[in-house]
């Protein structure tokens, strides 16, 4: 009985103080202090990669014929190169969620065209503007041409949640004394434009460049009525990342004259190319295919026990899905096999995609078997296999022996890769345990990172 009373008292205490806390927060703005996430440029450099929040859209980031593309993607890739770090992309459609991710350290930068507002500037720091952007009303031509806001009196406009569009429309309602309803949805602008085309909603709002790109696919769209005249758009970083901001702004200043305008023209002004990229069955925007060889890649991946998108990433890295590709060293076919490997694994015609894939899979199975006992964990072993595929398993085995000699974890790719990178140093490649001599091991380490980075993109944008 005594225990029951104590338990009941404890529950009541928690409930009472919980309510009081919530009440105080609401009434007086008293909040529990949340620990700030801090990671500026030195920390990002030490970590080796930068995380960026991007949209999966026909202008932001997508896959086309196995290749990663997109206006924001190409900008970020160039920025990462300048910062000398790897690029990790995080797909986020919800803008408010992107700001949450930024504050919590799940991303370091939001690479979306964002207009500055008081609320947003309190949560993050805006970069130098990338350019100026207008916002436009998007509807079907069959709905009638809009010549004034009174033309949509009583209508409903559906906009992307977390965007600046709602506040723009509310300001217009107040100033023009016109009555229409604004509804927010979490979908991207392009998804809402699709809904307009399908007559599921009547109106939406989008940045003019996104609207123009989509108007090339859909002849029946009217995007002529401006919601807001040109305003500056920027990327954002955490408030406590001044060094990253400085680096970002310096890069933007350098790229404003040529690089950014050229990319803008590529994705927004060349409507024909944009149409084909966005509507191809080999685009993550229109279909769920990576290449014309997906079926045989899936069959090969099944034999390996791999995710087929991982094998597709390796094929893309090796040949860009070009069956006629030949390297300077004489490697040929989809998986770029050397003549001695072709012969060993029974490939007579390296330009035949089925033969090339079959031979490459046999070689990969051989490498997997070679590392099976030494590295039993599958995900770690894949990294050893990929490095061996690139540089030869003899060099990777040397790094494995060095790791063992120096007391490191031989089942960890992170540990072994450090010694693979050291195989260009005489102190290490002349060590008695090394059998295969000198190697530019850093190239193989980067190769593994590249393949896995492509794989991450395929996983994010293409269904299993």
C-alpha positions as CSV (number, residue, x, y, z in Angstrom):
1,X,0.0,0.0,0.0
2,X,2.8,2.4,0.9
3,X,4.6,1.7,-2.4
4,X,1.4,2.4,-4.3
5,X,0.9,5.7,-2.5
6,X,4.5,6.7,-3.3
7,X,4.1,5.8,-6.9
8,X,0.9,7.7,-7.2
9,X,2.5,10.8,-5.6
10,X,5.4,10.6,-8.0
11,X,3.2,10.5,-11.0
12,X,1.1,13.4,-9.8
13,X,4.3,15.4,-9.2
14,X,5.6,14.8,-12.7
15,X,2.3,15.7,-14.2
16,X,1.9,18.9,-12.2
17,X,5.4,20.1,-12.8
18,X,5.2,19.1,-16.4
19,X,2.1,21.2,-16.9
20,X,3.7,24.1,-15.0
21,X,6.7,23.9,-17.2
22,X,4.6,24.0,-20.3
23,X,2.5,26.8,-18.9
24,X,5.5,28.9,-18.1
25,X,7.0,28.3,-21.5
26,X,3.8,29.4,-23.2
27,X,3.0,32.4,-20.9
28,X,6.5,33.8,-20.2
29,X,8.7,32.3,-22.9
30,X,10.7,30.3,-20.4
31,X,12.3,27.3,-22.2
32,X,14.6,24.5,-21.3
33,X,17.9,25.5,-22.7
34,X,18.9,23.1,-25.5
35,X,22.6,22.5,-26.0
36,X,23.7,24.2,-29.2
37,X,25.3,22.1,-31.9
38,X,28.6,23.6,-32.9
39,X,30.7,22.5,-35.9
40,X,32.4,25.1,-38.0
41,X,34.9,24.8,-40.9
42,X,37.8,23.3,-38.9
43,X,35.5,20.5,-37.6
44,X,34.1,19.9,-41.1
45,X,37.6,19.6,-42.5
46,X,38.7,17.2,-39.8
47,X,35.5,15.1,-40.4
48,X,36.3,15.0,-44.1
49,X,32.9,15.8,-45.5
50,X,30.2,18.5,-45.5
51,X,26.5,17.6,-45.2
52,X,24.1,19.6,-47.4
53,X,20.3,19.6,-47.4
54,X,18.9,19.6,-51.0
55,X,15.6,19.1,-52.9
56,X,15.0,16.1,-55.1
57,X,13.7,18.0,-58.1
58,X,14.4,18.6,-61.8
59,X,16.5,21.6,-60.8
60,X,18.0,20.5,-57.4
61,X,19.3,17.0,-57.4
62,X,18.5,13.8,-59.4
63,X,19.9,10.9,-61.3
64,X,20.0,10.9,-65.1
65,X,21.4,7.8,-66.9
66,X,23.3,7.0,-63.7
67,X,24.8,10.4,-63.4
68,X,24.1,12.7,-60.5
69,X,22.8,16.0,-61.8
70,X,21.1,19.2,-60.6
71,X,21.7,22.9,-60.3
72,X,22.3,22.8,-56.5
73,X,24.2,19.5,-56.8
74,X,26.7,20.8,-59.2
75,X,27.2,24.0,-57.2
76,X,27.7,22.0,-54.0
77,X,30.1,19.6,-55.8
78,X,32.2,22.6,-56.8
79,X,32.0,24.1,-53.3
80,X,33.1,20.8,-51.7
81,X,36.1,20.6,-54.1
82,X,37.0,24.2,-53.0
83,X,36.8,23.1,-49.3
84,X,38.7,19.9,-50.0
85,X,36.1,17.7,-48.4
86,X,33.6,15.0,-49.6
87,X,30.0,16.0,-50.3
88,X,27.2,14.2,-48.4
89,X,23.7,15.1,-49.6
90,X,20.6,14.9,-47.5
91,X,17.3,15.0,-49.3
92,X,14.7,17.1,-47.5
93,X,11.5,18.4,-49.0
94,X,10.2,20.0,-45.8
95,X,11.9,23.4,-45.4
96,X,11.1,23.7,-41.7
97,X,12.6,20.2,-41.2
98,X,15.7,21.4,-43.1
99,X,16.2,24.2,-40.6
100,X,15.7,21.6,-37.7
101,X,18.4,19.4,-39.3
102,X,20.7,22.4,-39.6
103,X,20.3,23.4,-35.9
104,X,20.7,19.8,-34.8
105,X,23.9,19.2,-36.8
106,X,22.4,16.7,-39.3
107,X,23.4,19.1,-42.1
108,X,25.9,21.9,-42.2
109,X,24.2,23.9,-45.0
110,X,20.8,24.3,-46.6
111,X,21.3,24.5,-50.4
112,X,17.9,25.8,-51.4
113,X,16.9,29.1,-52.9
114,X,15.6,30.8,-49.7
115,X,14.5,34.3,-49.2
116,X,15.5,35.9,-45.9
117,X,12.8,36.5,-43.4
118,X,12.9,37.6,-39.8
119,X,11.9,34.1,-38.6
120,X,14.5,32.4,-40.7
121,X,17.3,34.8,-39.9
122,X,16.7,34.1,-36.2
123,X,17.3,30.4,-36.8
124,X,20.3,30.6,-39.3
125,X,22.7,32.9,-41.1
126,X,22.1,33.7,-44.8
127,X,25.0,33.7,-47.3
128,X,25.7,36.2,-50.0
129,X,22.8,36.0,-52.4
130,X,23.2,33.5,-55.3
131,X,20.8,35.7,-57.4
132,X,17.4,37.1,-57.6
133,X,14.1,35.2,-58.0
134,X,10.5,36.1,-58.7
135,X,7.6,34.0,-57.5
136,X,4.7,33.3,-59.8
137,X,1.2,31.9,-59.7
138,X,0.9,28.6,-61.5
139,X,-2.5,27.5,-63.0
140,X,-3.9,25.9,-66.1
141,X,-4.6,28.1,-69.1
142,X,-8.0,26.6,-69.2
143,X,-8.7,28.3,-65.9
144,X,-8.5,31.7,-67.6
145,X,-5.7,34.3,-67.7
146,X,-5.2,36.1,-64.5
147,X,-5.0,39.9,-64.9
148,X,-5.7,41.0,-61.3
149,X,-6.0,39.4,-57.9
150,X,-9.7,39.8,-58.1
151,X,-9.7,37.1,-60.8
152,X,-9.0,34.5,-58.1
153,X,-11.5,35.8,-55.6
154,X,-12.9,32.9,-53.6
155,X,-10.3,30.4,-54.9
156,X,-7.9,28.2,-53.0
157,X,-4.1,28.4,-53.6
158,X,-2.0,25.5,-52.4
159,X,1.6,26.2,-51.5
160,X,4.6,24.4,-50.2
161,X,4.8,24.2,-46.4
162,X,7.6,26.2,-44.8
163,X,8.1,28.4,-48.0
164,X,7.9,32.1,-48.2
165,X,4.8,31.9,-50.4
166,X,2.2,31.8,-47.7
167,X,3.4,35.1,-46.1
168,X,3.6,36.7,-49.6
169,X,0.0,35.7,-50.4
170,X,-1.3,36.8,-46.9
171,X,0.3,40.2,-47.4
172,X,-1.4,40.5,-50.8
173,X,-4.8,39.5,-49.2
174,X,-4.4,42.3,-46.6
175,X,-3.2,45.0,-48.9
176,X,-5.5,44.3,-51.9
177,X,-8.5,43.4,-49.8
178,X,-9.1,40.3,-51.8
179,X,-10.5,37.0,-50.4
180,X,-8.8,33.7,-51.3
181,X,-7.8,30.7,-49.2
182,X,-4.1,29.6,-48.7
183,X,-3.5,25.9,-47.9
184,X,0.0,24.5,-47.1
185,X,1.2,21.1,-48.1
186,X,4.5,19.4,-47.5
187,X,5.1,18.5,-51.2
188,X,7.7,20.2,-53.3
189,X,6.7,22.9,-55.8
190,X,7.0,20.5,-58.7
191,X,4.7,18.0,-57.1
192,X,2.1,20.7,-56.6
193,X,2.5,21.8,-60.2
194,X,1.8,18.2,-61.2
195,X,-1.4,18.4,-59.2
196,X,-2.4,21.6,-61.0
197,X,-1.8,19.8,-64.3
198,X,-4.0,16.8,-63.2
199,X,-6.7,19.3,-62.0
200,X,-6.4,18.1,-58.4
201,X,-5.7,21.7,-57.3
202,X,-6.4,24.9,-59.1
203,X,-3.5,27.2,-58.2
204,X,0.0,26.9,-56.6
205,X,3.0,29.2,-56.4
206,X,6.6,28.5,-57.4
207,X,9.9,30.3,-58.0
208,X,9.8,31.6,-61.6
209,X,12.7,29.4,-62.7
210,X,11.0,26.2,-61.4
211,X,7.8,27.3,-63.0
212,X,9.5,28.0,-66.4
213,X,11.3,24.6,-66.3
214,X,8.0,22.8,-65.7
215,X,6.2,24.9,-68.3
216,X,8.4,23.3,-70.9
217,X,6.9,19.9,-70.1
218,X,3.3,21.1,-69.8
219,X,2.0,23.3,-72.6
220,X,-1.2,24.0,-70.7
221,X,0.4,25.9,-67.8
222,X,-0.1,29.6,-67.2
223,X,2.8,31.2,-65.2
224,X,2.4,34.8,-66.3
225,X,1.0,36.3,-63.1
226,X,3.7,37.4,-60.6
227,X,3.1,37.0,-56.9
228,X,6.3,38.8,-55.9
229,X,8.8,40.7,-57.9
230,X,12.5,39.7,-57.8
231,X,13.9,39.1,-54.4
232,X,17.3,37.9,-53.3
233,X,17.8,34.1,-52.6
234,X,20.6,32.6,-50.6
235,X,21.8,29.4,-48.9
236,X,22.0,29.2,-45.1
237,X,24.4,27.9,-42.4
238,X,24.2,27.7,-38.7
239,X,24.6,30.9,-36.7
240,X,27.7,29.5,-35.0
241,X,29.5,28.7,-38.2
242,X,31.2,32.0,-39.2
243,X,34.2,30.3,-40.8
244,X,32.0,28.1,-43.0
245,X,30.0,31.2,-43.9
246,X,33.2,33.1,-44.9
247,X,34.4,30.3,-47.1
248,X,31.0,30.0,-48.7
249,X,30.8,33.7,-49.4
250,X,34.3,33.8,-50.8
251,X,33.4,30.9,-53.1
252,X,30.2,32.6,-54.2
253,X,32.1,35.8,-55.0
254,X,34.5,33.8,-57.2
255,X,31.8,32.0,-59.0
256,X,29.2,34.7,-59.7
257,X,30.7,35.9,-63.0
258,X,30.9,32.6,-65.0
259,X,30.2,29.4,-63.2
260,X,26.9,30.1,-61.5
261,X,25.3,31.9,-64.6
262,X,26.5,29.0,-66.9
263,X,24.9,26.4,-64.6
264,X,21.7,28.5,-64.4
265,X,21.5,28.5,-68.2
266,X,22.1,24.7,-68.3
267,X,19.2,23.9,-65.9
268,X,16.8,26.7,-66.4
269,X,17.3,28.3,-69.9
270,X,17.9,25.1,-72.0
271,X,14.3,23.9,-72.0
272,X,14.9,21.0,-74.5
273,X,17.6,19.4,-72.5
274,X,15.7,20.0,-69.3
275,X,12.7,18.3,-70.7
276,X,14.6,15.1,-71.8
277,X,16.4,14.9,-68.5
278,X,13.2,15.2,-66.5
279,X,11.1,12.8,-68.6
280,X,13.6,10.1,-69.5
281,X,12.8,6.6,-68.1
282,X,16.4,6.7,-66.9
283,X,15.8,9.8,-64.8
284,X,14.9,9.4,-61.1
285,X,12.4,12.2,-61.7
286,X,10.3,10.2,-64.2
287,X,11.1,6.6,-63.7
288,X,13.0,4.2,-61.5
289,X,15.7,3.0,-63.8
290,X,19.4,3.9,-63.7
291,X,20.5,2.5,-67.1
292,X,19.4,0.2,-69.9
293,X,21.4,-2.6,-68.2
294,X,19.5,-2.6,-65.0
295,X,18.1,-6.1,-65.5
296,X,21.5,-7.8,-66.0
297,X,23.0,-5.7,-63.2
298,X,20.2,-6.9,-60.9
299,X,21.0,-10.5,-61.9
300,X,24.7,-10.0,-61.2
301,X,24.0,-8.3,-57.8
302,X,21.8,-11.3,-56.8
303,X,24.8,-13.6,-57.4
304,X,26.9,-11.4,-55.2
305,X,24.3,-10.8,-52.5
306,X,24.7,-7.1,-53.1
307,X,22.1,-4.3,-53.4
308,X,21.8,-3.9,-57.2
309,X,22.3,-0.2,-56.8
310,X,25.8,-0.8,-55.4
311,X,26.8,-2.9,-58.4
312,X,25.2,-0.2,-60.7
313,X,27.4,2.4,-58.8
314,X,30.5,0.4,-59.6
315,X,29.5,0.0,-63.3
316,X,28.9,3.8,-63.5
317,X,32.3,4.5,-61.8
318,X,34.1,2.2,-64.2
319,X,32.4,2.9,-67.6
320,X,29.5,5.3,-67.3
321,X,27.5,2.4,-68.7
322,X,29.4,2.7,-72.0
323,X,30.0,-0.8,-73.4
324,X,32.7,0.5,-75.8
325,X,34.7,2.3,-73.0
326,X,38.4,1.5,-73.1
327,X,40.9,2.9,-70.6
328,X,44.5,4.1,-71.3
329,X,45.7,0.8,-69.6
330,X,43.6,-1.4,-71.9
331,X,40.7,-2.2,-69.6
332,X,37.4,-2.6,-71.5
333,X,33.7,-3.0,-71.2
334,X,31.1,-2.1,-68.6
335,X,33.3,-3.2,-65.7
336,X,36.6,-2.2,-67.3
337,X,38.3,-5.6,-67.0
338,X,42.0,-6.0,-68.0
339,X,42.9,-8.5,-70.7
340,X,44.4,-11.0,-68.2
341,X,41.2,-10.8,-66.1
342,X,39.0,-11.2,-69.1
343,X,40.8,-14.4,-70.0
344,X,40.8,-15.7,-66.5
345,X,37.1,-15.3,-66.0
346,X,36.0,-16.4,-69.4
347,X,35.1,-13.2,-71.2
348,X,35.5,-13.5,-75.0
349,X,33.8,-10.3,-76.1
350,X,34.4,-7.5,-73.5
351,X,32.0,-5.2,-75.3
352,X,29.1,-7.5,-74.9
353,X,27.3,-6.2,-71.8
354,X,26.2,-9.6,-70.6
355,X,29.7,-11.1,-70.9
356,X,31.3,-8.1,-69.4
357,X,28.9,-8.1,-66.4
358,X,29.2,-11.8,-66.0
359,X,33.0,-11.7,-66.0
360,X,33.1,-8.8,-63.6
361,X,30.7,-10.5,-61.2
362,X,32.9,-13.6,-61.2
363,X,35.9,-11.5,-60.4
364,X,34.0,-9.7,-57.6
365,X,32.9,-13.1,-56.2
366,X,36.5,-14.2,-56.2
367,X,37.6,-11.1,-54.3
368,X,34.7,-11.5,-51.9
369,X,35.8,-15.1,-51.2
370,X,39.4,-13.9,-50.7
371,X,38.4,-11.5,-47.9
372,X,35.6,-13.5,-46.4
373,X,37.5,-15.0,-43.5
374,X,39.6,-12.0,-42.7
375,X,36.7,-9.5,-42.8
376,X,33.5,-11.4,-42.0
377,X,31.2,-8.3,-41.7
378,X,29.6,-7.8,-45.1
379,X,29.5,-4.0,-45.2
380,X,33.2,-3.7,-44.2
381,X,34.2,-6.5,-46.6
382,X,32.6,-4.7,-49.5
383,X,35.0,-1.8,-49.0
384,X,38.0,-4.2,-49.2
385,X,36.5,-5.8,-52.3
386,X,36.0,-2.4,-54.0
387,X,39.6,-1.3,-53.2
388,X,40.9,-4.7,-54.5
389,X,38.9,-4.3,-57.7
390,X,40.5,-1.0,-58.3
391,X,44.2,-1.5,-57.3
392,X,44.5,-5.3,-56.9
393,X,44.0,-7.4,-53.8
394,X,47.8,-7.8,-53.4
395,X,48.2,-4.1,-52.5
396,X,45.2,-4.2,-50.2
397,X,46.5,-7.3,-48.5
398,X,49.8,-5.5,-47.9
399,X,47.9,-2.8,-46.1
400,X,46.1,-5.5,-44.1
401,X,49.4,-7.0,-43.1
402,X,50.7,-3.5,-42.1
403,X,47.6,-2.9,-40.0
404,X,48.2,-6.3,-38.2
405,X,51.9,-5.5,-37.6
406,X,51.1,-2.1,-36.1
407,X,48.3,-3.5,-33.9
408,X,45.4,-2.0,-35.7
409,X,42.0,-3.5,-36.3
410,X,42.4,-5.6,-39.5
411,X,38.6,-6.0,-39.9
412,X,38.1,-2.2,-40.1
413,X,38.4,-0.6,-43.5
414,X,39.1,2.8,-41.8
415,X,42.2,1.3,-40.2
416,X,43.5,-0.7,-43.2
417,X,42.9,2.2,-45.6
418,X,45.3,4.4,-43.6
419,X,48.1,1.9,-44.4
420,X,46.9,1.6,-48.0
421,X,47.4,5.4,-48.4
422,X,50.9,5.0,-46.9
423,X,52.0,2.5,-49.6
424,X,53.6,5.4,-51.6
425,X,56.0,6.0,-48.6
426,X,59.3,4.0,-48.7
427,X,59.1,3.6,-45.0
428,X,56.0,1.4,-45.5
429,X,56.2,-0.1,-49.0
430,X,59.7,-1.4,-48.2
431,X,58.6,-3.0,-45.0
432,X,59.3,-6.8,-44.9
433,X,55.6,-7.7,-44.6
434,X,54.8,-5.8,-47.9
435,X,54.8,-8.2,-50.9
436,X,53.6,-6.0,-53.8
437,X,55.7,-2.9,-53.3
438,X,54.8,0.7,-54.1
439,X,51.3,1.8,-54.8
440,X,49.3,5.0,-55.1
441,X,47.0,3.7,-52.4
442,X,45.2,7.0,-51.9
443,X,43.6,6.6,-55.3
444,X,42.1,3.3,-54.3
445,X,40.8,4.8,-51.0
446,X,39.2,7.7,-52.9
447,X,37.8,5.2,-55.4
448,X,36.0,3.4,-52.6
449,X,34.6,6.7,-51.3
450,X,33.4,7.6,-54.8
451,X,31.6,4.4,-55.4
452,X,29.9,4.4,-52.0
453,X,29.0,8.1,-52.5
454,X,27.3,7.2,-55.8
455,X,25.6,4.3,-54.0
456,X,24.2,6.6,-51.4
457,X,22.8,8.8,-54.1
458,X,21.2,5.8,-55.9
459,X,19.7,4.6,-52.6
460,X,18.2,8.0,-52.0
461,X,16.8,8.5,-55.4
462,X,16.1,5.0,-56.9
463,X,13.9,2.4,-55.3
464,X,15.4,-1.1,-54.6
